[in-house]
Amino acid sequence: MLANSPVLPCWTRLRRPVSLKGLSRGWLAALALMAGVAHADDSTLTSTLMPPVTFTAQYTLALDGWPDVPITQRVSQSGELFIASMEASIKVASGYEQGRFTLDGDTLMPAGYRSGYRLAGIGKDYTREAPSKQDAVLPDRQTLLVILSQQTDAQWAQGKCTAAVPCSLDYLDHKGRTRTLMYEIQGEESLQAAEQTFRTLRIDAWRKHRDQKHYRIWLAPRWPGLMVALDYLDYEDNAPGEDPEVSAHLVLDQLSSSRR
């Protein structure tokens, strides 16, 4: 994933020449959804939050002009520790991202992060330990997926996060820099994928100060962190009011979980 986007960083540049650093992170962009803690009115959420559940999901990422990319996402548990991870690999590039968290009631507490990106065998790794008490407690991008699913379900029930008043999330990128994600909940939809039917919430998300790069995401609240589908849209070269073509699309192929 590219450093300058919370969701699918490199997708914004796949039609033009990209740097080694940009492309290698780009494959993980598919993996790296925005992590965050709600800035916006999370204290007013009264709906019961769906607890995390372990699962393994297989996706295909279709990129305009590039080979399809297989992606594996997992939420696993070891004692009190949860691990949210994604990994992708093709012949010339690979990447992984892993966020760890614990539960304090309904609150997800970050407990460490690591990631790595490779292109033709060249790349870099990033590691962050659990925050100390004096540190800002902001989650990584993988933990965000779990939090986002939980919060949007409660926010949708209360009519929050609209186009008129979008919600915001603060998160830490792979280098530990604070970023802000904006999003609105556009509706509830029933989607078929991985040989089953999912209740999903469709959200439109963008990073603050980069509002031309949008990510339309269908989240499945019963499996916090699971994406049933995702589209990338770049409005940079489009006329006002005109929707761009989808240049990248993520689809869920398989899901294994104890929750039905």
Long-range contacts (C-beta under 8 A, 24 or more apart in sequence): 1-25, 1-26, 1-27, 1-28, 1-29, 1-30, 1-31, 1-32, 1-95, 1-97, 1-141, 1-174, 2-26, 2-29, 3-173, 3-174, 3-175, 3-177, 4-207, 4-210, 5-29, 5-207, 5-210, 5-213, 6-32, 6-33, 6-34, 6-35, 6-141, 6-144, 6-171, 6-173, 6-179, 6-181, 6-205, 6-207, 7-32, 7-33, 7-34, 7-205, 7-207, 7-215, 7-217, 7-230, 7-232, 8-32, 8-215, 8-230, 8-232, 8-248, 11-63, 11-232, 11-234, 11-247, 11-248, 12-213, 12-232, 12-234, 14-63, 14-64, 14-65, 14-66, 14-247, 14-248, 15-64, 15-65, 15-247, 20-119, 20-120, 20-122, 21-117, 21-124, 23-93, 23-119, 24-93, 24-95, 24-117, 24-118, 24-119, 24-122, 24-123, 25-95, 25-117, 25-174, 26-93, 27-69, 27-88, 27-89, 27-90, 27-93, 27-94, 27-95, 27-117, 28-86, 28-88, 28-95, 28-96, 28-97, 28-115, 28-117, 30-59, 30-61, 30-69, 30-71, 30-86, 30-88, 30-248, 30-250, 31-71, 31-73, 31-86, 31-87, 31-88, 31-95, 31-96, 31-97, 31-142, 32-86, 32-97, 32-115, 32-141, 32-142, 32-174, 33-141, 33-142, 33-144, 33-145, 33-148, 33-217, 33-227, 34-141, 34-144, 34-145, 34-148, 34-169, 34-171, 34-179, 34-181, 34-205, 34-207, 35-99, 35-138, 35-139, 35-140, 35-141, 35-142, 35-143, 35-144, 35-145, 35-147, 35-169, 35-171, 35-172, 36-138, 36-139, 36-144, 36-147, 36-148, 36-169, 36-170, 36-171, 36-181, 37-137, 37-138, 37-139, 37-147, 37-169, 37-170, 37-171, 38-147, 38-151, 38-167, 38-168, 38-169, 39-167, 39-168, 39-169, 39-170, 39-180, 40-160, 40-161, 40-167, 40-168, 40-169, 41-160, 41-167, 42-151, 44-158, 45-151, 45-154, 45-155, 45-158, 46-154, 46-158, 47-153, 47-154, 47-157, 47-158, 49-106, 49-150, 49-151, 49-153, 49-154, 50-149, 50-150, 50-153, 50-221, 50-222, 50-224, 51-103, 51-224, 52-77, 52-82, 52-103, 52-108, 52-146, 52-224, 52-225, 53-222, 53-223, 53-224, 53-257, 53-258, 53-259, 54-257, 54-258, 55-223, 55-225, 55-226, 55-255, 55-256, 55-257, 55-259, 56-255, 56-256, 56-257, 57-194, 57-226, 57-227, 57-252, 57-254, 57-255, 57-256, 58-252, 58-253, 58-254, 58-255, 59-227, 59-250, 59-251, 59-252, 59-253, 60-250, 60-251, 60-253, 61-88, 61-248, 61-249, 61-250, 62-248, 62-249, 62-250, 62-251, 63-247, 63-248, 64-247, 64-248, 71-250, 73-225, 73-226, 73-227, 75-146, 75-224, 75-225, 81-111, 82-108, 82-146, 84-142, 84-143, 84-145, 84-146, 84-225, 85-142, 86-142, 92-119, 92-120, 93-117, 93-118, 93-119, 93-120, 94-118, 95-123, 97-140, 97-141, 97-142, 97-174, 98-142, 99-139, 99-140, 99-141, 99-142, 99-143, 100-130, 100-143, 101-139, 101-143, 101-146, 106-150, 108-139, 108-143, 108-146, 108-147, 109-137, 110-137, 110-138, 110-139, 110-140, 110-143, 113-140, 113-142, 113-172, 113-174, 115-174, 126-174, 126-175, 128-172, 128-176, 136-178, 138-170, 138-171, 138-172, 138-178, 139-171, 139-172, 140-171, 140-172, 140-174, 141-171, 141-172, 141-173, 141-174, 142-225, 144-169, 144-171, 144-181, 145-224, 145-225, 145-226, 145-227, 146-224, 146-225, 147-224, 148-183, 148-203, 148-219, 149-219, 149-220, 149-221, 149-223, 149-224, 149-225, 149-226, 150-221, 150-224, 152-183, 152-185, 152-201, 152-203, 152-219, 152-221, 153-201, 153-221, 155-185, 156-185, 156-188, 156-201, 160-185, 161-185, 161-203, 168-208, 179-207, 179-208, 180-207, 180-208, 181-205, 181-206, 181-207, 181-208, 182-206, 182-207, 182-208, 182-211, 186-216, 189-218, 191-218, 191-228, 191-229, 193-228, 193-229, 193-251, 193-252, 193-253, 193-255, 194-252, 194-253, 194-254, 194-255, 196-255, 198-222, 198-228, 200-228, 200-229, 212-236, 222-259, 223-255, 223-257, 223-259, 226-252, 226-255, 227-252, 228-252
